[in-house]
Amino acid sequence: MKTLSDLHNTTNTAVVTTNPVSITSDFAVGSSDVVLMAGPCSVESYAQTRAAAEAVARVGGRVLRGGAFKPRTSPDSFQGLGEQGLEILRDVADEFGLLVITEALAVEHVPLVAKFADIIQLGSRNMQHYPLLWAVGELDKPVMLKRGFMSTIDEWLKAAEHISSRGNTNIILCERGIRTFETATRNTLDTNGIALVKQRSPYPVIADPSHATGRADLVLPAARAAIAAGADGLLVEFHPDPARALSDGDQSLPLTALPHFVAEIGKLTAVFNRKFT
């Protein structure tokens, strides 16, 4: 009788055909390992970000996430610490031997973010901000391109082409949920899209179950679904005190939940002969 792993290997060859994106000489996204990128939605303070970095390092994670520039819907909401936030991210990541992923919100931010980050994130709202795509396309640095929350798969892949057309093919795609008629969750995680893009694109695909659901209690189930669909990694929001988070507290898991999350996802990745790191 065929196991789930056998079925995965015979019906989905995406893991074999994906071109890994090297972040350092010994670490890549899109290899046999499934990558964890974890941390708070926003960098709020040194203490908060350091606590997150310590927790990520303790469970064997490699990438610390956190927003220094936050494009919030309301101008009255917390908009991030800017360059100070970038400095905090870099300081605490270096202390615990982690890499940094953070968002560049505008073309003028690109040189500054590139100075501090190992991976430059382009957010959902900026998926078709073509001058920004061209700017990161001229860098020799990995870029994570989030799918627009109202964008088709073809539009998403065409946006990636805008980056690669300027010479940078170190692209990681991120499915973060799309807007549908459903209102029970913040967005709808498109697991079909993950599987399809893995077939149609050479780029690694990771999933953001935090933004996809908008609910902390659904993050782990959504993460499981993404891994089963073939995702090469997870971008997950963890916070020392979600109830007091300055952004996205409802979808953030407490740092105390991180070991359980890693253990549960690790069980699933093992089914597909992969390791969660």
Rosetta silent file (secondary structure, phi, psi, omega in degrees, C-alpha in Angstrom):
SEQUENCE: MKTLSDLHNTTNTAVVTTNPVSITSDFAVGSSDVVLMAGPCSVESYAQTRAAAEAVARVGGRVLRGGAFKPRTSPDSFQGLGEQGLEILRDVADEFGLLVITEALAVEHVPLVAKFADIIQLGSRNMQHYPLLWAVGELDKPVMLKRGFMSTIDEWLKAAEHISSRGNTNIILCERGIRTFETATRNTLDTNGIALVKQRSPYPVIADPSHATGRADLVLPAARAAIAAGADGLLVEFHPDPARALSDGDQSLPLTALPHFVAEIGKLTAVFNRKFT
SCORE:     score description
SCORE:     0.000 S_00000001
   1 L     0.000  135.041  179.784    0.000    0.000    0.000 S_00000001
   2 L   -73.867  139.437  174.761    1.317    3.463   -0.919 S_00000001
   3 L   -86.021  170.923  175.255    1.976    5.899    1.890 S_00000001
   4 H   -59.475  -36.123  178.987    1.137    9.600    1.785 S_00000001
   5 H   -64.404  -41.361  177.971    4.810   10.200    1.097 S_00000001
   6 H   -61.221  -44.981  179.763    4.737    7.843   -1.890 S_00000001
   7 H   -62.401  -40.870  178.962    1.685    9.596   -3.305 S_00000001
   8 H   -61.529  -43.790 -175.803    3.329   12.963   -2.846 S_00000001
   9 H   -71.802  -24.908 -177.190    6.486   11.859   -4.625 S_00000001
  10 H   -94.733  -23.110 -175.858    4.624   10.308   -7.572 S_00000001
  11 H  -109.802  -13.642 -178.612    1.973   12.929   -8.165 S_00000001
  12 L  -136.001  102.269 -177.006    3.722   16.176   -7.218 S_00000001
  13 L   -95.039   14.607 -172.630    7.264   16.681   -8.502 S_00000001
  14 H   -62.024  -37.940 -177.952    7.371   20.352   -7.487 S_00000001
  15 H   -61.214  -33.981 -178.976    9.909   19.844   -4.696 S_00000001
  16 H   -73.728  -38.964 -172.862   12.325   18.364   -7.228 S_00000001
  17 H   -89.242  -13.395  177.927   11.842   21.062   -9.867 S_00000001
  18 L   -64.747  135.655  174.628   11.846   24.110   -7.569 S_00000001
  19 L   -88.538  110.214 -179.390   15.016   26.187   -7.820 S_00000001
  20 L   -60.084  145.240  175.839   16.109   26.845   -4.228 S_00000001
  21 E  -102.386  112.911 -178.573   16.853   30.440   -3.289 S_00000001
  22 E   -75.893  128.021  176.734   20.091   30.612   -1.320 S_00000001
  23 E   -98.402  -42.621  172.047   20.000   33.013    1.603 S_00000001
  24 E  -134.367 -179.286 -178.578   23.420   32.065    2.985 S_00000001
  25 L   -64.702  -22.551 -177.338   26.010   29.502    1.975 S_00000001
  26 L  -121.616   15.951 -177.010   24.332   26.856    4.135 S_00000001
  27 E  -146.987  129.249 -178.875   20.665   27.879    4.051 S_00000001
  28 E  -140.381  154.039  172.671   18.147   28.041    1.206 S_00000001
  29 E  -101.628  128.172 -178.860   14.392   28.324    0.751 S_00000001
  30 L   105.384    8.589  175.846   12.953   25.675   -1.551 S_00000001
  31 L   -86.572 -161.336  178.036   15.277   22.816   -0.610 S_00000001
  32 L   -69.877  -20.531  178.180   14.156   19.581    1.032 S_00000001
  33 E   -81.390  147.606  171.460   13.692   21.519    4.279 S_00000001
  34 E   -98.696  126.966 -169.148   10.519   23.450    5.079 S_00000001
  35 E   -94.884  136.946  172.888   11.476   26.877    6.408 S_00000001
  36 E  -101.624  124.436  171.246    9.991   28.677    9.410 S_00000001
  37 E  -117.370  111.485 -170.437    9.921   32.481    9.318 S_00000001
  38 E  -136.548  153.656  179.151    8.485   33.644   12.618 S_00000001
  39 E   153.433 -173.760 -176.733    8.180   36.728   14.766 S_00000001
  40 L   -76.374  157.288  174.158    5.872   39.655   15.481 S_00000001
  41 L   -59.354  -49.866 -178.253    3.814   41.493   12.899 S_00000001
  42 E  -122.800  143.502  169.147    5.442   44.770   13.933 S_00000001
  43 L   -76.148  113.254 -176.712    8.669   45.624   15.690 S_00000001
  44 L  -103.008  -32.294 -178.713    7.314   47.470   18.731 S_00000001
  45 L  -163.721  166.960  177.125   10.339   47.590   21.016 S_00000001
  46 H   -63.798  -46.147 -176.546   13.761   46.074   21.579 S_00000001
  47 H   -62.617  -43.470 -179.577   12.527   43.858   24.423 S_00000001
  48 H   -63.199  -44.053 -176.953    9.554   42.532   22.460 S_00000001
  49 H   -72.836  -36.194  177.656   11.626   41.716   19.381 S_00000001
  50 H   -65.042  -40.470  177.894   14.463   40.181   21.369 S_00000001
  51 H   -60.304  -40.661  178.915   12.011   37.891   23.173 S_00000001
  52 H   -66.273  -43.835 -179.596   10.691   36.739   19.792 S_00000001
  53 H   -62.022  -42.643  179.330   14.182   36.161   18.402 S_00000001
  54 H   -61.622  -41.791 -179.312   15.204   34.128   21.428 S_00000001
  55 H   -67.374  -40.480  178.995   12.079   31.949   21.108 S_00000001
  56 H   -64.288  -45.057 -179.888   12.605   31.383   17.372 S_00000001
  57 H   -64.232  -36.365 -176.683   16.246   30.420   17.886 S_00000001
  58 H   -62.950  -32.714 -179.120   15.344   28.087   20.756 S_00000001
  59 L   -93.601    7.322  177.179   13.126   25.923   18.504 S_00000001
  60 L    88.781   11.457  177.366   15.722   25.800   15.726 S_00000001
  61 L   -69.474  159.766 -177.075   14.200   28.458   13.476 S_00000001
  62 L  -116.837  -20.789 -172.412   16.452   30.355   11.107 S_00000001
  63 E  -125.749  128.083  176.016   14.513   33.467   10.051 S_00000001
  64 E   -98.327  127.137  176.052   13.102   36.273   12.201 S_00000001
  65 E  -105.470  154.677  176.839   10.215   38.248   10.737 S_00000001
  66 L   173.970  141.303 -177.309    9.006   41.668   11.831 S_00000001
  67 E   -97.021  127.157  173.263    7.698   44.824   10.222 S_00000001
  68 L   -96.081  -33.639  174.508    9.510   48.150   10.536 S_00000001
  69 L  -113.143  118.650 -173.957    7.304   49.886    7.960 S_00000001
  70 L  -117.071  107.858  178.097    3.646   48.939    8.407 S_00000001
  71 L   -80.018   85.670 -176.328    1.133   49.900    5.684 S_00000001
  72 L   -86.678  152.233 -178.780   -1.974   49.908    7.863 S_00000001
  73 L   -61.027  -43.102  179.569   -5.484   50.495    6.540 S_00000001
  74 L   -98.654  133.191  177.352   -6.079   53.373    8.952 S_00000001
  75 L   -67.488  -14.264  178.870   -3.541   56.213    9.178 S_00000001
  76 L   -84.464   -9.157  178.930   -4.363   56.384   12.879 S_00000001
  77 L   -82.514  162.022  179.082   -3.019   52.856   13.438 S_00000001
  78 L   -57.940  126.481 -174.268    0.564   52.070   14.417 S_00000001
  79 L  -107.304    7.829  177.937    2.710   52.492   11.287 S_00000001
  80 L    97.949  167.081 -177.223    5.966   50.987   12.531 S_00000001
  81 L   -95.575   -2.939  178.230    9.258   52.293   13.922 S_00000001
  82 L    65.421 -135.659 -175.866   10.976   52.737   10.559 S_00000001
  83 H   -60.381  -34.820  177.030   14.781   52.708   10.621 S_00000001
  84 H   -60.472  -40.071  177.468   14.826   52.191   14.378 S_00000001
  85 H   -63.534  -39.356  177.393   12.799   49.014   13.855 S_00000001
  86 H   -63.342  -42.111  179.644   15.271   47.787   11.246 S_00000001
  87 H   -63.510  -39.908  178.470   18.158   48.368   13.627 S_00000001
  88 H   -64.017  -46.740  179.136   16.381   46.425   16.371 S_00000001
  89 H   -55.218  -49.414 -176.840   15.665   43.518   14.026 S_00000001
  90 H   -65.054  -41.748 -178.238   19.260   43.291   12.905 S_00000001
  91 H   -61.890  -50.054 -176.051   20.687   43.588   16.409 S_00000001
  92 H   -73.460  -33.120  176.855   18.569   40.841   17.963 S_00000001
  93 H   -64.157  -43.609  178.617   18.826   38.571   14.922 S_00000001
  94 H   -63.687  -37.039  179.735   22.611   38.788   15.010 S_00000001
  95 H   -59.796  -37.547 -175.787   22.626   38.046   18.732 S_00000001
  96 L  -107.251   13.065  175.963   20.807   34.745   18.170 S_00000001
  97 L    69.026   34.908 -177.846   22.282   33.825   14.790 S_00000001
  98 L  -106.816  161.100  171.177   19.092   34.467   12.816 S_00000001
  99 E   -95.301  162.691 -176.272   18.341   35.903    9.400 S_00000001
 100 E  -120.484  132.736  167.373   15.948   38.817    8.897 S_00000001
 101 E  -121.558  128.864  179.326   12.948   39.211    6.619 S_00000001
 102 E  -153.455  162.082 -169.747   11.154   42.548    6.609 S_00000001
 103 E   -90.727  138.790  166.286    9.090   44.654    4.232 S_00000001
 104 L   -98.974  120.072 -172.871   10.133   47.460    1.927 S_00000001
 105 L   -88.300  -26.160 -175.753    7.076   49.649    1.572 S_00000001
 106 L  -148.035  163.990 -179.103    8.301   52.071   -1.105 S_00000001
 107 H   -55.842  -41.788 -177.380   11.065   52.514   -3.650 S_00000001
 108 H   -68.219  -16.193  178.063   12.878   54.959   -1.402 S_00000001
 109 H   -82.874  -18.487 -169.256   12.939   52.341    1.380 S_00000001
 110 H   -57.870  -49.897 -179.687   14.728   49.701   -0.705 S_00000001
 111 H   -60.665  -38.714 -179.329   18.369   50.730   -0.055 S_00000001
 112 H   -67.958  -47.185  179.856   17.716   51.093    3.664 S_00000001
 113 H   -63.548  -41.727  179.649   15.860   47.788    4.018 S_00000001
 114 H   -60.316  -29.583  179.296   18.484   46.004    1.904 S_00000001
 115 H   -65.926  -33.856 -173.481   21.142   47.241    4.357 S_00000001
 116 H  -105.740  -25.098 -171.587   19.500   45.471    7.304 S_00000001
 117 L   -99.670  150.665  171.865   17.510   42.560    5.830 S_00000001
 118 L   -90.429  -28.022  176.770   18.573   39.195    4.418 S_00000001
 119 E  -133.293  128.585  178.076   15.258   38.838    2.572 S_00000001
 120 E   -94.904  123.723  179.077   13.217   41.804    1.358 S_00000001
 121 E   -93.727  135.514  169.993    9.467   41.311    1.632 S_00000001
 122 E  -110.762  122.266 -172.928    7.028   42.961   -0.754 S_00000001
 123 L   -76.682  169.387 -176.834    3.567   43.100    0.762 S_00000001
 124 H   -55.829  -42.910 -177.434    0.219   42.195   -0.716 S_00000001
 125 H   -68.504  -18.070 -176.683   -0.754   45.782   -1.441 S_00000001
 126 H  -104.830   11.137 -176.239    2.486   46.304   -3.367 S_00000001
 127 L   -58.863  -32.350  179.468    2.364   43.237   -5.591 S_00000001
 128 L  -113.945   27.033  172.557    1.715   45.422   -8.642 S_00000001
 129 L   -85.415   85.713 -167.335    3.729   48.441   -7.536 S_00000001
 130 H   -60.768  -42.022  176.388    5.931   48.105  -10.598 S_00000001
 131 H   -58.306  -34.616  177.142    8.617   50.697   -9.741 S_00000001
 132 H   -69.495  -40.899  177.021    9.121   48.851   -6.446 S_00000001
 133 H   -60.947  -42.245  179.492    9.333   45.499   -8.263 S_00000001
 134 H   -65.661  -38.177 -178.192   11.930   46.970  -10.635 S_00000001
 135 H   -63.505  -46.457  178.942   13.916   48.413   -7.735 S_00000001
 136 H   -73.325  -24.112  177.044   14.284   45.083   -5.923 S_00000001
 137 H   -66.964  -19.258  179.774   14.848   43.414   -9.287 S_00000001
 138 L   -92.284    1.510  178.287   18.071   45.374   -9.606 S_00000001
 139 L   -96.124  160.237  171.515   19.414   44.020   -6.320 S_00000001
 140 L  -105.666   63.488 -175.890   21.379   40.847   -5.694 S_00000001
 141 L  -148.342  140.669  179.729   19.272   39.940   -2.679 S_00000001
 142 L   -58.755  142.851 -179.726   16.404   37.472   -2.104 S_00000001
 143 E  -127.341  131.611  173.129   12.900   38.931   -2.441 S_00000001
 144 E  -104.685  118.018 -176.852    9.682   37.484   -1.057 S_00000001
 145 E  -103.357  111.161  176.992    6.686   38.536   -3.160 S_00000001
 146 E   -78.203  143.677  176.505    3.324   38.249   -1.439 S_00000001
 147 L   -70.914  135.677  174.553    0.276   37.587   -3.580 S_00000001
 148 L   -60.632  141.875 -173.519   -2.119   40.501   -3.820 S_00000001
 149 L   -72.138   -7.214  172.892   -5.242   39.800   -1.807 S_00000001
 150 L  -129.127   29.434 -175.577   -7.396   40.367   -4.904 S_00000001
 151 L  -107.517  146.334  175.387   -4.928   39.099   -7.505 S_00000001
 152 L   -79.298  167.112  177.363   -5.088   36.072   -9.762 S_00000001
 153 H   -63.043  -41.290  179.036   -2.304   33.537   -9.983 S_00000001
 154 H   -61.080  -42.036  178.213   -1.378   34.796  -13.449 S_00000001
 155 H   -63.555  -38.844  178.114   -1.095   38.370  -12.137 S_00000001
 156 H   -61.789  -47.988 -179.400    1.065   37.118   -9.270 S_00000001
 157 H   -68.246  -34.539  176.409    3.442   35.280  -11.580 S_00000001
 158 H   -65.985  -36.137  176.434    3.592   38.244  -13.965 S_00000001
 159 H   -62.360  -40.332  176.822    4.570   40.439  -11.010 S_00000001
 160 H   -62.178  -35.312  178.218    7.430   38.031  -10.307 S_00000001
 161 H   -64.755  -31.947  176.728    8.490   38.421  -13.939 S_00000001
 162 H   -62.462  -36.520  177.172    8.814   42.177  -13.404 S_00000001
 163 H   -69.364  -50.504 -175.889   11.402   41.421  -10.717 S_00000001
 164 H   -66.644  -26.873 -179.337   13.267   38.797  -12.730 S_00000001
 165 L   -64.977  -19.885  177.773   13.259   40.991  -15.859 S_00000001
 166 L   -94.976    4.898  173.087   15.678   43.320  -14.055 S_00000001
 167 L   111.445  -16.346 -177.411   18.075   40.468  -13.332 S_00000001
 168 L   -94.724  109.841  177.756   17.094   39.241   -9.856 S_00000001
 169 L  -104.932    9.922  177.814   15.770   35.661   -9.942 S_00000001
 170 L   -83.528   68.671 -171.223   16.166   35.120   -6.181 S_00000001
 171 E  -112.540  133.865  173.011   12.394   35.206   -5.745 S_00000001
 172 E  -117.750  128.504  178.392   10.240   33.512   -3.120 S_00000001
 173 E   -93.769  145.157 -179.485    6.471   33.573   -3.624 S_00000001
 174 E  -130.678  116.823  172.378    4.120   33.861   -0.650 S_00000001
 175 E   -85.289  117.885 -175.052    0.450   32.849   -0.631 S_00000001
 176 L  -121.229   15.943 -179.670   -1.150   34.933    2.132 S_00000001
 177 L    94.003  145.173 -179.669   -4.834   34.433    1.440 S_00000001
 178 E  -122.183  159.558  179.171   -7.159   36.164   -0.987 S_00000001
 179 L   -82.507  125.185  176.708  -10.388   38.089   -0.580 S_00000001
 180 L  -126.536 -171.009  178.208  -13.475   36.016   -1.440 S_00000001
 181 L   -73.210  -13.399 -178.526  -17.177   36.272   -0.622 S_00000001
 182 L   -73.883  133.508 -179.489  -16.475   34.486    2.684 S_00000001
 183 L  -116.125   -0.028 -178.333  -16.423   36.777    5.733 S_00000001
 184 L   -70.031  -26.305  176.668  -15.925   34.240    8.539 S_00000001
 185 L  -124.206  164.739 -176.957  -12.155   34.607    8.215 S_00000001
 186 L   -60.446  -45.757  177.540   -9.964   37.556    7.290 S_00000001
 187 L  -142.377 -176.603  177.631   -9.021   35.992    3.944 S_00000001
 188 E  -119.400  117.449  179.036   -9.203   32.593    2.224 S_00000001
 189 L   -69.222  122.142 -176.601   -6.005   30.544    2.035 S_00000001
 190 L   -93.589   84.257  178.271   -5.677   29.329   -1.554 S_00000001
 191 H   -68.866  -31.121  172.914   -4.101   25.891   -1.171 S_00000001
 192 H   -56.833  -42.742 -178.471   -5.049   25.140   -4.789 S_00000001
 193 H   -63.158  -39.526  178.103   -2.922   28.128   -5.722 S_00000001
 194 H   -59.188  -49.503 -178.256    0.072   26.833   -3.769 S_00000001
 195 H   -63.609  -41.140 -177.814   -0.040   23.494   -5.582 S_00000001
 196 H   -68.770  -44.239 -179.795   -0.586   25.090   -8.990 S_00000001
 197 H   -64.731  -32.926  176.133    2.169   27.677   -8.651 S_00000001
 198 H   -63.001  -28.712  177.862    4.556   24.913   -7.603 S_00000001
 199 H   -82.575  -31.935 -171.988    3.830   23.280  -10.960 S_00000001
 200 H   -97.799  -12.960 -173.080    4.011   26.444  -13.041 S_00000001
 201 L  -130.463  146.665  176.099    6.888   28.342  -11.465 S_00000001
 202 L   -82.127   -3.263 -173.481   10.489   27.535  -10.558 S_00000001
 203 L   -86.562  144.621  173.001   10.265   29.717   -7.470 S_00000001
 204 L   -60.707  150.547  179.151    9.809   28.416   -3.913 S_00000001
 205 E  -125.878  126.095  173.157    6.361   29.051   -2.428 S_00000001
 206 E  -116.717  167.414 -177.719    5.692   29.724    1.227 S_00000001
 207 E  -123.322  147.204  177.267    2.408   30.364    3.017 S_00000001
 208 L  -115.118   88.321 -177.989    1.303   32.977    5.516 S_00000001
 209 H   -72.008  -15.899  179.539   -1.449   31.299    7.569 S_00000001
 210 H   -69.756  -53.878  178.377   -1.636   34.268    9.949 S_00000001
 211 H   -71.427  -28.769 -178.371   -2.902   36.768    7.360 S_00000001
 212 H   -65.314  -32.707 -176.530   -4.815   34.065    5.533 S_00000001
 213 H  -106.273  -38.498 -175.896   -7.053   33.364    8.513 S_00000001
 214 L    73.161    9.468 -177.437   -6.840   36.431   10.750 S_00000001
 215 L  -136.448  125.578 -177.262   -7.525   34.113   13.702 S_00000001
 216 H   -60.434  -33.923 -177.186   -4.913   32.616   15.988 S_00000001
 217 H   -72.152  -13.117 -179.958   -6.971   29.458   16.505 S_00000001
 218 H  -105.543   -3.041 -175.881   -6.911   28.703   12.760 S_00000001
 219 H   -63.886  -47.049 -179.130   -3.226   29.362   12.093 S_00000001
 220 H   -64.702  -47.917  176.954   -2.033   25.819   12.829 S_00000001
 221 H   -58.574  -40.791  178.871   -4.761   24.076   10.774 S_00000001
 222 H   -66.375  -37.829  177.890   -4.117   26.446    7.847 S_00000001
 223 H   -62.909  -41.669  177.058   -0.379   25.858    8.154 S_00000001
 224 H   -59.181  -44.629 -179.142   -0.956   22.105    7.969 S_00000001
 225 H   -61.795  -40.628 -179.726   -3.041   22.556    4.817 S_00000001
 226 H   -64.018  -43.007  179.036   -0.325   24.679    3.201 S_00000001
 227 H   -64.384  -41.461  178.479    2.366   22.085    3.906 S_00000001
 228 H   -62.732  -29.998  179.213    0.159   19.323    2.523 S_00000001
 229 L   -79.732   -8.697  176.489   -0.271   21.398   -0.650 S_00000001
 230 L   110.981   10.627 -178.578    3.505   21.558   -1.087 S_00000001
 231 L   -60.359  144.767 -179.393    4.549   24.840    0.544 S_00000001
 232 L   -92.030   -1.564 -179.478    8.284   25.263    1.100 S_00000001
 233 E  -179.536  174.071 -179.238    7.876   27.302    4.254 S_00000001
 234 E  -133.428  136.372  174.314    5.642   29.217    6.621 S_00000001
 235 E  -110.436  108.390 -168.666    5.571   32.905    7.571 S_00000001
 236 E  -128.367  139.682 -179.212    3.880   33.003   10.982 S_00000001
 237 E   -92.665  123.293  175.206    3.193   35.756   13.485 S_00000001
 238 E  -127.297  141.324 -175.321    4.208   35.140   17.103 S_00000001
 239 E  -141.352  143.720  178.364    4.118   37.778   19.828 S_00000001
 240 L   -59.286  -32.341 -177.775    5.084   37.810   23.532 S_00000001
 241 L  -148.103   81.173 -174.633    1.624   39.179   24.443 S_00000001
 242 H   -53.768  -33.392 -178.086   -0.843   39.067   21.503 S_00000001
 243 H   -64.044  -21.821 -179.354   -3.584   40.802   23.490 S_00000001
 244 H  -111.263   11.158 -179.662   -1.381   43.910   23.680 S_00000001
 245 L   -63.392  143.617  179.761    0.099   43.767   20.182 S_00000001
 246 L   -80.891  -11.267  174.995    0.069   47.065   18.304 S_00000001
 247 L  -154.768  139.464  172.973   -0.917   45.273   15.101 S_00000001
 248 L    56.446   37.792  178.722   -2.602   41.973   14.182 S_00000001
 249 H   -64.144  -33.414 -177.172   -2.962   40.683   17.720 S_00000001
 250 H   -64.225  -27.236 -177.187   -5.995   38.558   16.818 S_00000001
 251 H  -104.077    0.915 -177.923   -3.962   36.441   14.408 S_00000001
 252 L   -90.875  137.083  174.488   -0.752   36.267   16.430 S_00000001
 253 E   -90.082  148.575  176.550    0.158   33.201   18.448 S_00000001
 254 E   -70.223  151.669  179.184    1.888   33.603   21.820 S_00000001
 255 H   -59.006  -28.556  179.225    5.581   32.771   21.930 S_00000001
 256 H   -65.315  -18.846  179.753    4.749   29.999   24.397 S_00000001
 257 H   -87.062   -7.498 -174.564    2.892   28.212   21.562 S_00000001
 258 H   -62.429  -44.804  178.703    5.948   28.146   19.302 S_00000001
 259 H   -60.381  -41.229  178.900    7.391   24.766   20.477 S_00000001
 260 H   -65.296  -41.662  179.505    4.018   23.050   20.002 S_00000001
 261 H   -60.127  -47.452 -179.123    3.575   24.643   16.579 S_00000001
 262 H   -63.331  -40.770  179.717    7.010   23.479   15.435 S_00000001
 263 H   -64.346  -42.237 -178.480    6.404   19.968   16.787 S_00000001
 264 H   -68.467  -43.625  178.541    3.049   19.644   15.023 S_00000001
 265 H   -68.763  -33.945  177.342    4.293   20.920   11.677 S_00000001
 266 H   -60.274  -37.261  177.346    7.376   18.748   12.053 S_00000001
 267 H   -61.420  -40.834 -177.171    5.176   15.644   12.221 S_00000001
 268 H   -73.986  -43.146 -179.940    3.542   16.580    8.926 S_00000001
 269 H   -62.550  -31.024  178.297    6.708   17.532    7.062 S_00000001
 270 H   -63.690  -31.094  177.275    8.190   14.162    8.036 S_00000001
 271 H   -59.287  -34.895 -178.255    5.372   12.475    6.133 S_00000001
 272 L   -98.236   19.654  179.196    6.706   14.105    2.981 S_00000001
 273 L    57.704   38.234  177.857   10.322   13.282    3.819 S_00000001
 274 L  -124.980  163.267  179.586   11.070   16.884    4.668 S_00000001
 275 E  -118.516  142.066  179.483   12.363   18.617    7.808 S_00000001
 276 E   -96.592  120.157 -177.294   10.903   21.714    9.429 S_00000001
 277 L  -139.731    0.000    0.000   13.559   24.255   10.341 S_00000001
